[in-house]
Amino acid sequence: MSQSYLQCTVALTVQRYVHNIFQPHVLPLFVGGAIFQQNNVRPHIERVSQKCLHFTSTFTCSIPLSDLSPLEHLWDPLGGQVRQPTSLSELKANCGTRCHSMPDCITV
């Protein structure tokens, strides 16, 4: 599967999250019995995004503590490689490079 990352250049509202990220990029990955792990970031827990999940056969797994979150364990090794950029363009380039170098089993 080809990997990509989404870059948000405006404030990420719940509506933008659902319409521009969740529906076109996340929902297509939900096939039979998928588990969707999310943190407690506001766009993830708002009623509108929860309604989207309700119409799929997906089990949602909210992680209340960041030390239990798989996302945190993914970010730990990557974070040190992209921290302290000298410019926004350097940060974007580093994030893109790191995203494309991750194995599919991590990003899918």
PEBELDA-V747024 format. One record per pair of residues at least 12 apart in sequence whose ideal C-beta (glycine too) atoms are under 10 Angstrom apart, sorted by the first residue. I is the first residue (numbers start at 1). J is the second residue. If there is no record, write none. Layout:
<<I J> <I J>>
This chain:
<<1 29> <1 104> <1 107> <1 108> <2 100> <2 104> <2 107> <3 96> <3 99> <3 100> <3 101> <3 102> <3 103> <3 104> <3 106> <3 107> <3 108> <4 25> <4 96> <4 99> <4 100> <4 107> <5 25> <5 92> <5 95> <5 96> <5 98> <5 99> <5 100> <5 102> <5 107> <6 20> <6 21> <6 24> <6 25> <6 99> <7 92> <7 95> <7 96> <8 20> <8 21> <9 88> <9 92> <12 41> <12 42> <12 43> <13 42> <13 43> <13 46> <14 42> <14 43> <14 44> <14 45> <14 46> <14 47> <14 48> <14 49> <15 43> <15 46> <15 48> <15 49> <16 43> <17 41> <17 42> <17 43> <17 44> <17 46> <17 48> <17 49> <17 52> <18 43> <18 46> <18 48> <18 49> <18 51> <18 52> <19 48> <19 52> <21 43> <21 49> <22 36> <22 43> <22 44> <22 48> <22 49> <22 52> <22 53> <23 49> <23 52> <26 38> <26 49> <26 52> <26 53> <26 56> <26 58> <27 52> <27 53> <27 55> <27 56> <27 58> <29 58> <29 108> <30 53> <30 56> <30 57> <30 58> <31 56> <31 57> <31 58> <32 57> <32 58> <33 57> <33 58> <33 59> <34 56> <34 57> <34 58> <34 59> <34 60> <35 58> <35 59> <35 60> <35 61> <36 53> <36 56> <36 58> <36 59> <36 60> <36 61> <36 62> <37 59> <37 60> <37 61> <37 62> <37 63> <37 68> <37 69> <37 70> <37 71> <38 53> <38 60> <38 61> <38 62> <38 63> <38 69> <38 71> <39 62> <39 63> <39 64> <39 65> <39 66> <39 69> <39 70> <39 71> <39 72> <40 62> <40 63> <40 64> <40 65> <40 66> <40 69> <44 60> <44 62> <45 60> <45 62> <70 106> <74 102> <74 106> <74 107> <77 98> <78 94> <78 95> <78 98> <78 99> <78 101> <78 102> <78 106> <79 98> <81 94> <81 95> <81 97> <81 98> <81 101> <82 94> <82 95> <82 96> <82 97> <82 98> <82 99>>
